[in-house]
């Protein structure tokens, strides 16, 4: 586990950009997704069913309308879609939080003249909405789908900024995909291990730098 990772020119790395994953790297939900599931369990959907439905829609890029449509396809009509969306909006506003180290990390790099980027997978409108709620304002934002994935965003970032760049994510599998696509020194991959990370125990195939707090990323 690294105490500090210097990404500025004075630290010898001179990163052209530092890119962050969003979910479980910059932001999380207080109480996880249980608050989202609660509305549906109170309207006759079993907890295991709503959890499976959530995971299924997540593969397409989650949005509340996709989740509602999926449940309807499964035959659940015990809830009103408008009420479900209202409950979802209330939950989102009350539970979505930036980690305490997230916005200060972005601000410190910007102040040092190091460009920043956010790379996030999911439904573009939903991910953009979450970043807007929290005021995440990186210099560049890449909203990627499952087919192109994050390596494509890194490729575009390198085309714009040059090399090397750093990429921070909580998921070992995402970092491994980056390392597979960029085996040399063009990308420094950094894994952040949050206490509430649902992928904390995921095994990595490649070596990645590891941190527990974004304060370890310094210019």
C-alpha positions as CSV (number, residue, x, y, z in Angstrom):
1,X,0.0,0.0,0.0
2,X,1.5,3.3,-1.1
3,X,1.8,6.2,1.5
4,X,2.0,8.8,-1.3
5,X,1.9,8.7,-5.1
6,X,3.4,11.8,-6.6
7,X,1.8,12.5,-10.0
8,X,3.4,15.9,-10.7
9,X,6.6,16.7,-12.5
10,X,8.5,17.4,-9.2
11,X,7.6,13.9,-8.1
12,X,9.2,12.4,-11.2
13,X,6.1,11.1,-12.8
14,X,4.7,14.2,-14.6
15,X,1.3,12.7,-15.3
16,X,-0.5,14.4,-18.2
17,X,-3.8,13.7,-16.6
18,X,-5.2,11.9,-13.6
19,X,-8.5,10.1,-14.3
20,X,-10.9,8.8,-11.6
21,X,-13.7,6.2,-11.7
22,X,-16.9,7.6,-10.1
23,X,-18.8,5.0,-8.2
24,X,-17.0,3.7,-5.1
25,X,-14.0,5.8,-6.0
26,X,-15.3,9.4,-5.8
27,X,-18.8,8.7,-4.5
28,X,-21.0,6.2,-2.7
29,X,-24.5,5.7,-1.3
30,X,-25.0,5.9,2.5
31,X,-26.4,2.5,3.4
32,X,-25.5,1.1,-0.1
33,X,-28.5,0.3,-2.3
34,X,-30.8,-0.9,0.4
35,X,-32.7,2.3,0.5
36,X,-33.4,1.9,-3.2
37,X,-34.6,-1.7,-2.7
38,X,-36.8,-0.7,0.3
39,X,-39.6,0.9,-1.8
40,X,-40.0,-2.2,-3.9
41,X,-39.9,-4.7,-1.0
42,X,-42.6,-2.6,0.7
43,X,-44.7,-3.1,-2.5
44,X,-44.5,-6.9,-2.7
45,X,-41.2,-7.5,-4.5
46,X,-38.9,-10.0,-2.6
47,X,-35.5,-8.6,-1.6
48,X,-33.7,-11.3,-3.7
49,X,-35.8,-10.4,-6.7
50,X,-35.2,-6.7,-6.6
51,X,-31.5,-7.2,-6.0
52,X,-31.3,-9.5,-9.0
53,X,-33.3,-7.1,-11.1
54,X,-31.0,-4.3,-10.1
55,X,-27.9,-6.3,-11.1
56,X,-29.5,-7.2,-14.4
57,X,-30.4,-3.6,-15.3
58,X,-26.9,-2.5,-14.2
59,X,-25.4,-4.6,-17.0
60,X,-27.3,-2.3,-19.4
61,X,-26.4,0.9,-17.6
62,X,-28.7,1.4,-14.7
63,X,-31.6,3.8,-14.6
64,X,-34.7,3.8,-12.5
65,X,-36.9,3.5,-15.6
66,X,-35.0,0.5,-16.8
67,X,-35.4,-1.2,-13.4
68,X,-39.2,-0.5,-13.4
69,X,-39.5,-1.9,-17.0
70,X,-37.6,-5.0,-16.0
71,X,-39.8,-5.6,-13.0
72,X,-42.9,-5.1,-15.2
73,X,-41.6,-7.7,-17.6
74,X,-41.2,-10.1,-14.6
75,X,-44.9,-9.6,-13.9
76,X,-44.7,-7.2,-10.9
77,X,-47.5,-4.6,-11.1
78,X,-48.0,-3.9,-7.3
79,X,-46.4,-0.5,-7.5
80,X,-47.1,2.7,-9.4
81,X,-44.2,3.7,-11.7
82,X,-44.6,7.4,-10.9
83,X,-44.5,6.7,-7.2
84,X,-41.4,4.5,-7.7
85,X,-39.6,7.3,-9.6
86,X,-40.5,9.8,-6.8
87,X,-39.2,7.4,-4.1
88,X,-36.1,6.8,-6.1
89,X,-35.4,10.6,-6.5
90,X,-35.9,11.0,-2.7
91,X,-33.5,8.2,-2.0
92,X,-30.9,9.5,-4.5
93,X,-30.9,13.0,-3.0
94,X,-30.7,11.7,0.6
95,X,-28.1,9.0,0.2
96,X,-25.6,9.9,-2.6
97,X,-22.4,11.4,-1.1
98,X,-18.9,12.2,-2.3
99,X,-16.2,10.6,-0.2
100,X,-14.6,13.3,2.0
101,X,-11.3,13.1,0.1
102,X,-12.9,13.2,-3.4
103,X,-13.5,16.8,-4.2
104,X,-10.3,18.0,-2.4
105,X,-8.3,15.6,-4.4
106,X,-9.6,16.9,-7.7
107,X,-9.1,20.5,-6.5
108,X,-5.5,20.0,-5.4
109,X,-4.5,18.5,-8.8
110,X,-6.3,21.3,-10.7
111,X,-4.5,23.9,-8.5
112,X,-1.2,22.3,-9.4
113,X,-2.1,22.5,-13.1
114,X,-2.6,18.7,-13.6
115,X,-5.7,18.0,-15.7
116,X,-8.3,15.6,-14.3
117,X,-10.9,13.4,-15.8
118,X,-13.8,11.2,-14.7
119,X,-14.5,7.9,-16.4
120,X,-17.7,6.2,-15.5
121,X,-19.7,3.3,-16.8
122,X,-23.5,3.4,-16.8
123,X,-26.5,5.1,-18.2
124,X,-25.1,8.5,-19.4
125,X,-28.0,10.6,-18.1
126,X,-28.0,8.9,-14.7
127,X,-24.2,9.1,-14.2
128,X,-24.2,12.8,-15.4
129,X,-27.0,13.5,-12.9
130,X,-25.1,12.0,-10.0
131,X,-21.9,14.0,-10.8
132,X,-24.0,17.1,-11.1
133,X,-25.6,16.6,-7.7
134,X,-22.2,16.3,-6.1
135,X,-20.5,19.0,-8.0
136,X,-17.8,16.7,-9.5
137,X,-16.2,19.0,-12.0
138,X,-13.2,17.3,-13.7
139,X,-11.7,18.9,-16.8
140,X,-13.0,16.0,-18.9
141,X,-15.8,13.5,-18.4
142,X,-16.2,10.2,-20.2
143,X,-19.5,8.3,-20.0
144,X,-18.8,4.9,-21.4
145,X,-21.0,1.9,-22.3
146,X,-20.3,-1.8,-21.8
147,X,-19.1,-2.4,-25.4
148,X,-16.4,0.3,-25.7
149,X,-15.5,0.2,-22.0
150,X,-13.0,2.3,-20.1
151,X,-9.9,1.4,-22.2
152,X,-11.5,3.3,-25.1
153,X,-11.9,6.4,-22.8
154,X,-8.2,6.1,-21.8
155,X,-7.3,5.9,-25.4
156,X,-9.2,9.1,-26.1
157,X,-7.6,10.7,-23.0
158,X,-4.1,9.8,-24.2
159,X,-4.9,11.3,-27.7
160,X,-5.9,14.6,-26.0
161,X,-3.4,14.8,-23.2
162,X,-0.4,12.6,-24.1
163,X,1.3,10.1,-21.8
164,X,1.7,9.1,-19.1
165,X,-1.7,9.3,-17.5
166,X,-2.9,7.8,-14.2
167,X,-6.2,6.0,-13.7
168,X,-7.8,5.3,-10.3
169,X,-10.5,2.7,-9.7
170,X,-11.8,0.5,-7.0
171,X,-12.4,-2.5,-9.2
172,X,-9.5,-4.8,-9.9
173,X,-11.2,-6.1,-13.0
174,X,-11.5,-2.6,-14.5
175,X,-7.9,-1.9,-13.8
176,X,-6.9,-5.2,-15.3
177,X,-8.7,-4.3,-18.5
178,X,-6.7,-1.1,-18.7
179,X,-3.5,-2.9,-18.1
180,X,-4.4,-5.5,-20.8
181,X,-4.9,-2.6,-23.2
182,X,-1.9,-0.6,-22.2
183,X,0.8,-3.0,-21.0
184,X,3.7,-0.4,-21.0
185,X,4.2,2.8,-19.1
186,X,1.6,4.9,-20.8
187,X,-0.9,4.4,-17.9
188,X,-0.3,4.1,-14.2
189,X,-3.1,2.1,-12.7
190,X,-4.0,2.8,-9.1
191,X,-6.5,0.8,-7.0
192,X,-8.3,2.5,-4.1
193,X,-9.5,0.2,-1.4
194,X,-12.5,1.8,0.4
195,X,-14.0,0.2,3.5
196,X,-17.4,0.0,2.0
197,X,-16.3,-1.1,-1.5
198,X,-18.5,-4.0,-2.7
199,X,-15.5,-5.2,-4.8
200,X,-12.9,-5.0,-2.1
201,X,-12.1,-8.7,-2.3
202,X,-11.9,-8.9,-6.1
203,X,-8.6,-10.4,-7.2
204,X,-6.3,-8.6,-9.6
205,X,-4.4,-10.3,-12.4
206,X,-2.0,-7.5,-12.7
207,X,0.0,-5.4,-10.3
208,X,-1.5,-2.0,-9.5
209,X,-0.5,0.7,-7.1
210,X,-2.8,0.6,-4.0
211,X,-4.1,3.4,-1.8
212,X,-6.9,3.7,0.8
213,X,-7.4,7.5,0.5
214,X,-7.2,9.9,-2.4
215,X,-5.2,12.2,-0.2
216,X,-2.3,9.9,-1.1
217,X,-2.4,11.3,-4.7
218,X,-0.3,14.4,-4.5
219,X,1.2,16.7,-7.2
